[in-house]
Amino acid sequence: MMVSDEKYQKHGVFDDLTRYSNFYDTLGHSVFPFVSVGTKSLGNIDSYLFSSIQGTLLSIQTILRDGRINDAYALLRKYYDSAIIHVYTGLYLEDNVSIQNFIVEKIDNWLKGKEQLPEYRVMSQYIRNTARVTPITSLLHADDRYKLLRNRCNNHTHYNFYKNVLLNDGEIFLKDRLKVLQQFSNDLRDIVILHLSYIFFEKPHYMMASDHVDYLECGSKPPADSEYWVAPFVQEIFDATVKKHRPDIAAAIKQSTNMHLA
């Protein structure tokens, strides 16, 4: 399989990357008005995390087009780290903010460049130990898919096998190139599902459509329950990604929220 082959260039992963990056772009804009309680930030810190993830996904799309699957996996690990960072910081802020502790120093210092966040293993374990997201954590880690996914990312990042070296050369023929690309596509989708599952479960207000606020800004009374309406772009990715590929997680999210997810 050559990178120039039609089956490679028309693989579904490229459309998926466009869809995922567009989602993060729209989400970043829609959540900006929500204040990041526990920090001195005037804007929503998640908004910039989402726009950074969007940039990473666009970078992955560009280098995959050139056949550099090895580099793409290194960036996929960066995306995985970004998702864990986002979930961890959200949970840590919620756990530690109070009237007596209005500013959470660990996160606020990270924002100011004064302090690093813990390493990946520490953040991941913190998420696993947080009781309020246990329903999602239990489903995500019911099998070893994320352990194997992380291992694949590390193998590519550190050239643990010579085949990883070859997968960064788009000029040579590789019999299993399309198979590896499909595995990459599956791994990408699983990280998206992990991140969206925690977002929708932990921060259901991030799913909110703009209608409620639009009515208020126009000086009109919002329709009843409009604060629970789900934005169309959220419903779309929920249906196409979470509900389609992890109906168990979709059911858990719908059971936990007042938002009107279809």
SULVENKA-V34584 format. One record per residue. N is the residue number from 1. RES is the residue in one letter. D_CENTER is the distance of its C-alpha to the mean C-alpha in Angstrom with 1 decimal. Layout:
# SULVENKA-V34584
N&RES&D_CENTER / N&RES&D_CENTER
This chain:
# SULVENKA-V34584
1&M&30.4 / 2&M&30.3 / 3&V&27.4 / 4&S&29.7 / 5&D&30.1 / 6&E&29.1 / 7&K&27.2 / 8&Y&24.9 / 9&Q&24.5 / 10&K&24.0 / 11&H&21.4 / 12&G&18.8 / 13&V&15.9 / 14&F&16.9 / 15&D&16.8 / 16&D&13.3 / 17&L&12.1 / 18&T&14.0 / 19&R&12.6 / 20&Y&8.9 / 21&S&10.0 / 22&N&12.3 / 23&F&10.0 / 24&Y&8.1 / 25&D&11.7 / 26&T&13.2 / 27&L&10.9 / 28&G&11.7 / 29&H&15.3 / 30&S&15.5 / 31&V&14.5 / 32&F&16.7 / 33&P&19.8 / 34&F&18.5 / 35&V&20.0 / 36&S&18.2 / 37&V&20.9 / 38&G&22.0 / 39&T&21.8 / 40&K&24.2 / 41&S&21.7 / 42&L&23.0 / 43&G&19.8 / 44&N&16.4 / 45&I&14.7 / 46&D&11.2 / 47&S&12.3 / 48&Y&12.8 / 49&L&9.7 / 50&F&8.0 / 51&S&11.0 / 52&S&10.8 / 53&I&7.5 / 54&Q&9.4 / 55&G&12.3 / 56&T&11.0 / 57&L&10.3 / 58&L&13.7 / 59&S&15.2 / 60&I&14.2 / 61&Q&15.8 / 62&T&18.9 / 63&I&19.6 / 64&L&19.1 / 65&R&21.7 / 66&D&24.1 / 67&G&23.6 / 68&R&22.1 / 69&I&20.0 / 70&N&20.5 / 71&D&19.1 / 72&A&16.1 / 73&Y&15.4 / 74&A&15.9 / 75&L&13.2 / 76&L&10.9 / 77&R&11.7 / 78&K&11.0 / 79&Y&7.3 / 80&Y&7.5 / 81&D&9.5 / 82&S&7.5 / 83&A&4.8 / 84&I&8.3 / 85&I&10.0 / 86&H&8.3 / 87&V&9.1 / 88&Y&12.3 / 89&T&13.6 / 90&G&13.2 / 91&L&15.1 / 92&Y&17.5 / 93&L&18.4 / 94&E&19.1 / 95&D&21.1 / 96&N&23.2 / 97&V&23.9 / 98&S&27.3 / 99&I&30.4 / 100&Q&31.8 / 101&N&28.7 / 102&F&27.3 / 103&I&25.6 / 104&V&23.5 / 105&E&24.8 / 106&K&22.3 / 107&I&19.4 / 108&D&21.8 / 109&N&23.3 / 110&W&20.0 / 111&L&19.6 / 112&K&23.2 / 113&G&23.0 / 114&K&25.4 / 115&E&23.5 / 116&Q&20.8 / 117&L&18.2 / 118&P&19.0 / 119&E&18.3 / 120&Y&15.3 / 121&R&17.6 / 122&V&18.6 / 123&M&15.3 / 124&S&14.2 / 125&Q&17.7 / 126&Y&17.5 / 127&I&14.6 / 128&R&16.7 / 129&N&19.7 / 130&T&18.5 / 131&A&20.5 / 132&R&18.9 / 133&V&15.7 / 134&T&17.9 / 135&P&17.9 / 136&I&14.2 / 137&T&14.6 / 138&S&17.8 / 139&L&16.5 / 140&L&13.6 / 141&H&16.2 / 142&A&19.2 / 143&D&19.5 / 144&D&18.9 / 145&R&16.3 / 146&Y&13.8 / 147&K&16.8 / 148&L&18.0 / 149&L&14.8 / 150&R&14.8 / 151&N&18.5 / 152&R&18.1 / 153&C&15.9 / 154&N&18.6 / 155&N&21.4 / 156&H&20.4 / 157&T&19.8 / 158&H&23.2 / 159&Y&25.2 / 160&N&26.1 / 161&F&27.7 / 162&Y&29.7 / 163&K&28.0 / 164&N&24.9 / 165&V&27.2 / 166&L&28.4 / 167&L&25.0 / 168&N&24.8 / 169&D&28.0 / 170&G&27.8 / 171&E&31.6 / 172&I&32.5 / 173&F&32.8 / 174&L&30.6 / 175&K&31.3 / 176&D&27.9 / 177&R&25.7 / 178&L&24.6 / 179&K&23.9 / 180&V&21.7 / 181&L&19.8 / 182&Q&19.3 / 183&Q&18.0 / 184&F&15.5 / 185&S&14.5 / 186&N&14.2 / 187&D&12.2 / 188&L&9.6 / 189&R&9.5 / 190&D&9.5 / 191&I&6.3 / 192&V&4.7 / 193&I&7.2 / 194&L&6.7 / 195&H&3.7 / 196&L&5.6 / 197&S&8.7 / 198&Y&8.7 / 199&I&8.2 / 200&F&10.9 / 201&F&13.0 / 202&E&13.2 / 203&K&13.3 / 204&P&14.8 / 205&H&16.4 / 206&Y&13.3 / 207&M&14.1 / 208&M&17.6 / 209&A&19.5 / 210&S&21.6 / 211&D&24.9 / 212&H&25.8 / 213&V&25.6 / 214&D&27.2 / 215&Y&30.2 / 216&L&30.6 / 217&E&30.6 / 218&C&33.2 / 219&G&35.3 / 220&S&35.0 / 221&K&34.4 / 222&P&31.1 / 223&P&31.4 / 224&A&31.2 / 225&D&27.8 / 226&S&26.1 / 227&E&23.8 / 228&Y&22.3 / 229&W&21.8 / 230&V&18.4 / 231&A&17.4 / 232&P&18.1 / 233&F&14.9 / 234&V&13.0 / 235&Q&15.6 / 236&E&15.4 / 237&I&11.9 / 238&F&12.5 / 239&D&15.7 / 240&A&14.9 / 241&T&11.9 / 242&V&11.9 / 243&K&15.7 / 244&K&16.8 / 245&H&15.4 / 246&R&15.1 / 247&P&17.7 / 248&D&18.3 / 249&I&14.9 / 250&A&15.5 / 251&A&18.9 / 252&A&17.9 / 253&I&15.7 / 254&K&18.6 / 255&Q&21.1 / 256&S&19.6 / 257&T&19.3 / 258&N&21.9 / 259&M&19.8 / 260&H&21.5 / 261&L&18.9 / 262&A&21.0
